[in-house]
Amino acid sequence: MIVEGTVLPIPRANIDTDQIIPAHYLTRIDADGMGEHLFEGMPDGAHLLALHPGAAIIVAGENFGCGSSREHAAWALLGRGFHAVIAPSFARIFHENAYNNGVVPVILPQETVDELMGARTIAIDVDNETLRADGGEPIRFSLDPLRKQFVLGGGVLKYLAAKIPAVRAWEAAR
């Protein structure tokens, strides 16, 4: 699986889930329409999105997705067309929610992230755990092996649903 597209650079740390999707949208119980509210909690969020229309990959500072736990943040990213976030670190719960919903969370050293802030396009090869910025040399990263399968399967629920026939066959054989 290749995730590629133009880059939305956000050169700041501690982008919390309230900035990604404000709390008043948390009454929704599904992902429909979340993308239209992405970054409404960030003072310059609309401006950043307007400067990079159609971007598919975010490059951000450390501790991306900090704050309260909300799956809605991953839903909003996907709803706006973002399929990967590259950062030096992620808040633990956001990191899990990204994997569970099919967003690729790429952790790289700060120096590498700083260099990627200036990239126009990035192609992420999820299977081989490499990325290329502007067609340059490959950069290696690593994903948790099981959670990588969630991303490749479109999220944890789709991954698990694909296992149902094998589970039923196993049960029938017992």
Buried (B, 14 or more C-beta within 10 A) or exposed (E): BEBBBBBBBBEEBBBBBBBBBBEEBEEBEEBEEBBEBBBBBBEEBEEBBEEBEEBBBBBBBBBBBBBBBBBBBBBBBBBBBBBBBBBBBBBEBBBBBBBBBBBBBBBBEEEBBBBBBEBEBBBBBBEEBBBBBEEEEEBEBEBEEEBBBBBBBBBBEEBEEEEEEEEEEEEEEE
